[in-house]
Amino acid sequence: MRSTTRYRAAATVAVLAGAALAGCGGGDDGETLQVYSGRHYGIETAFEQYEEETGVKLEFQTGNDGELRERLAAEGEDTEADVYITVDAGNLVAATEQGLFQPIESPTLDEAIPAEFSDPDHNWYGLTLRARTIMYNPELIDEAEVPSTYEELADPEWAGRVCMRDSLNGYQQSLVASLIAEHGEEEATRIVQGWADNSEILANDVLVIESVADGICEIGLANHYYLGRALEENPDLDVKLKWANQDDRGVHVNISGAGVTKWADNPELAQQFLEWLATDGQSVLVDANHEYPANPAVPAEPLITEQFGTDFLRDQLNAASLGALNPAAVRIMDEVGYG
Ligand SMILES: [Fe+2]
């Protein structure tokens, strides 16, 4: 078993919303919702807007997705959490399998969020979309020469020219899960072996983009919003994005999403909060992190619309399948020695 300490976010769960969660719940007059969130960027803005619009008080804790999930499981019926928000379909499926959610019936959510981003049994709904795609340094490689598929990155010609993220990360695991769904385990294993042979393996997507910008790698694989953030800081950054697999199944898309916990004190209110995040709150939720809205009726924010566009083909694989194939993806990466 390899050590995870090098890569993990700090194990401590940050308490951001005022004091520690109050045991009693309930504000002076309004209602209170307790939220565990593994998704961080800009989420406070969305929460504040929700409080202003509804008068409901939100108390929330952010932290590592898997650790918050384990905490929820350990607390069980004693938990304060009404809602669990997390990135990556793998975490949402794992939470479902651990019985941490309760299914909800919401015509509003069913209408706002396409079925491919939701649990078929309605335990959770995707709220934001993140595309994991190919990045390149235009000073080092012409766009026409940039590989156009994930599969090509396994070819020997790319040896020593690619940077990728490590196998402990859910984003990379879900990408491998999508390879398994497309090609089966044997071919997926061959591709991941090629990646392992060709790539410098780094600890996070920020490093992948920095390494491409610095010319350490010509090509990288990262979630699109990390490039959005980097370009916001430095519009002249030498990194461009290429949507992967546009001539076949489309670019791999993952989600962040949420569900109502099994032990929610006020499941109706928790459901209303999810409905708000999927509709009136979509823009404020996704824009701060340069993600694409899961609700197709909501436009993407200007930076990614202008820089990356919104007209690209995405893999239609159901998010739940990514979670279901996660154990096989982790095993394959381990078997081939992908770092
Ligand atoms: Fe991320």
Residues whose N, C-alpha, C, O or C-beta is under 5 A from the ligand:
A	BS01	LIG	none
